[in-house]
Amino acid sequence: MKSKILIVDDEVSQTALLKGFLEKKGYEVTTEQDPLNAITLVRNQEFDLMIADYRMPKMNGLQLIKTIREIDPEIGMIMASAFGNIETAVEVIKSGASDFMTKPIDLKELLVLIDRSIDKKDLLVENRQLKDILKEKFKFENIIGSSNALSEVMSMVQRCAKSSANVIIRGESGTGKEMIATALHFASQRKDRTFIKVNCAALPESLLESELFGHIKGSFTGAISDRKGKFEEADGGTIFLDEIGEISLTTQSKLLRVIQEKEIERVGSNQTLKVDVRIITATNKNIEEAVEQKEMREDLYYRLNVVPIYIPPLKARREDIIQLIDHFILKYSKENQKTISGITQEAKSILVKYDYPGNIRELENIIERAIVIARDEVITKKDIPVTVTSVQKED
C-alpha cells in the first residue's frame, strides 16, 4: 500500500511542486495551506509522514510539531525553512521532528529523508504492537481460580490451543470470555503474530463490514482513503469476534467466505485478498435458538462451533470467589493508592453467598467501589452495596 504524506505549506506553488513530484514516486499525497486544518486532518486520518514549512500564518512550525506529536506519536515529520540555521534545526528536532531541511528543497535529499522517516515510523509501530502483545500476556494473571469448573475450561484451552480449529466461547456476560480468547491465542503457535479483538455489537452493520474487511477510497460517504480491515491486520494471527450473535445475515455470508475460502474483498473492491486467520468467537446468546429462528446461518454456525468452550457463571464456581476478592483488593489498592489489608469475615461471607448476575465483572466493580469508599484498612459490610447485602441467603 502507498505511504501517505501530508504537506503543510502556505505557499501554493511549493505544495503543488512537491505533490506532483512525490506522486510520481508512488506516494499518496494530501496538501494543506492552513496548519489548523492540517491538525484536523491528522486527527481524522492516518498519515505516515508530514512535511511542513517552518513559518506559516496562525501557527509556526514548532507549535505544529508539538501539536501533531501529541495526536500521533508515531508519524514521521520533516520541517523545511528558508531561514534555517543550526539553532533552528536543533530546536525543531528537539520538538519532535524527524528531520530538518533548508529551502529550496533538494528533491533527492528529500527522498532519502522520507525513506528514513517512514522506516523509523514503521519501527515505532512494530515496537508499540510488541508492547501491546506483552500487555495482553499479563492478562493471564487475571484468570484466577482453582475450582473444577475453571480447571475444565483451562484444560480445554490447553488441548485446542495448538490447533487452527475455530473456537466459540459461550457464557454469560462478565464471565471472562475475552480473557479465555486471549489465553487461547498466546498458548497457540500464532502467539507471536497479531491478536485482534472486535466487539461486533458495538458497531452498526455498515461500519462493522468496513471494520472487518476494510474498504477502498470512495466506496461510501466518508471513505476518504483506502483502509485495511481487521482480517488483513490479523493475517497470520488470530481474530476474536465478540458478540458474534449480533451480526447481520449479510455480514455472516461474508464471514462464511473468509472461513471457507480464506479470502476477503474490501468494501467497494473486486480484488480478492488471501488471509490466514484463526477465528475465535464469543456470545452470551442461545446460538442454537438463533439458528432455528433464521437469525444465524446454520452453515456458519457449524463452521464457528468446531470447538465450543463453555464458561460457567461465577455462582457455579463459588470456591473461586475468595481468590478473586484477594486479587481485586490487591489490584485496586495499588491503583487507588490506598492501604487495604483485607476484608472482614462478615463481608467475605456476604460476597461468597451472592449470586452475581454480572459475574466476575460485577464482583470486580464491587471490590473497586469498596476500596474507594473504605474508611478503614479492611473492607467491611458497610462498604458493600446494599443491593448485595439485602439479598443474602439464610445460612
Buried (B, 14 or more C-beta within 10 A) or exposed (E): EEBBBBBBBBEEEBBEBBBEBBEEBEBBBBBBBBBEEBBEBBEEBEBBBBBBBBEBEEBBBBBBBEBBBEEBEBBBBBBBBEEBEEEBBEBBBEBBBBBBBBBEBEEEEBBEBBEBBBEBBBEBEEEEEEEEBEEBEEBEEBBBBEBEBBEBBBEBBEEBBEEBEBBBBBBBEBBBBBBBBBBBBBBBEBBEBBBBBBBBEEBEBEEBBBBBBBBBEEBEEEBEBBBBBBBBBBBEBBBBBBBBBBBBEEBBEBBBBBBEEEEBBBBBBEEEBEBEBBBBBBBBBEBEEBBEEEBBBEBBBEBBBBBEBEBBBBBBBBEBBBBBBBBBBEBBBEEEEEEBEEBBEEBBBBBEBBBBEBBBBBBBBBBBBBBEEBEEEBBBBBBBEEEBBEEEEEE
